[in-house]
Amino acid sequence: MAQMPEQTEGTQFVQATLKILGGKWKILILWHLKDEVRRFGELKRLMPEITEKMLIGQLKELVRDGIVNRHVYSEVPPKVEYSFTDYGRTLEPVLQVLCKWGEAHLNRKNP
């Protein structure tokens, strides 16, 4: 039986993070939710490149994983709002660090 290579320290934690936040859109969705509650249509307008089906799926996963709240109001037409859970708010420092890194990356001079 072939032996599995040893993982470096922290690999399992990075894998757990990627399982929740991985993909092209989740971090951007969270970025748009960090300062305010948003409706589905607002999120779609803020990310015109995402398909409706993909946005629905990504939001469902974030809700399932306890990162985002989905609040449905009983009115006609139905109103649904998305916001961070208390647990999801623990990601705010991570989002800020990613933003700073992206800014530095875009501002660096290519060698």
N, C-alpha and C positions, 0 to 999 in steps of 0.2 A: 504494500500500500504506500503511495507517495505521501510524503510529509508535507503539510501546509507550511509555507514560509511564515516566519514570525512577523507579526505586525509591529510597527513602531509604536511607541507609547502615544496614546491619544487617538489612534486610528479608529477605534470603535466609537469614540465620542464624535469625531468628524463624520463618520458614517451615519450616526444617529441624527446629527444636525442636517445632513444632506437628505436624509429620508423625509424630513419634515419640510425643509426649505428648498430642496433641489428643484430644478426645472428653470425654465426661462422667465416665468412670470411671478412666482410667489413673492420674491423679495420686492419687486416693484409694486405689487398689490399692497404689501405691508407698508411700503414707503408712503403710499397715498392714504393709508388709514392711520398713520402715526399721529397726525394732528387733529383729525376730526372724523366723525361718523360720516360714512358715504353710502349713497344708494347705488344700486347696480348700474344704472344708467350713467351716473357720474364717473364711476370707475371705468366704464367702457369708453367714455369720452376722453378720459385722461390717458388711456392706452389704446389708441385707435388701431394699432397693429394686431391686437389680440382678437381672436374670434370669440363670439358670444359663447359657443360651446366650451371653449377652453377656459374662459373666465368663470363660467358656471362650475366647471370641474375643479378648478384651482380653489375657488372659494369653498366648495363642499369639502375638499380635503383639509383646508385650513380650519374650518368649523369642526370637522371630525377630530382633528388633532388638538383641539382646545386652544388654538391661537386666536381665532376670530369668533366673535358673536354674530349670529344672524337673528335679527329681530323683525318679526312679521307683524305689521299692524293690521287689525281687522277693519279694513275700510275698502271702499270701491272707488277707483281701482286699487288693487293690493299695493301696499307700500312695504318694501323690505329695506332694512338698513344693516350695514356691516360696520363693526368696530372691533377694536382689540379687546380681548379678555384681559383680566388682571395678569394671567400667566403670559399672554401674548405681549404685554407691555414690557416684560423682561427682555424682549428682543430689541427694544429701542436703542440701547448702547451699541449693539451689534450693527444695526442699520446706520447709525452715525459713523461708526468706524468704516463701514463699507463705502459710505458717501465720501468721507475724507480720502480714502485710498483711491477711489475713482477720480476725484478731483486732482490728486497728485499725479495719478497715471496720465490723465489727459493733459496736464501742464508740463510734464517732463519733456526734456529735449531728447529727441532720438539720437543715439550715438552715431 
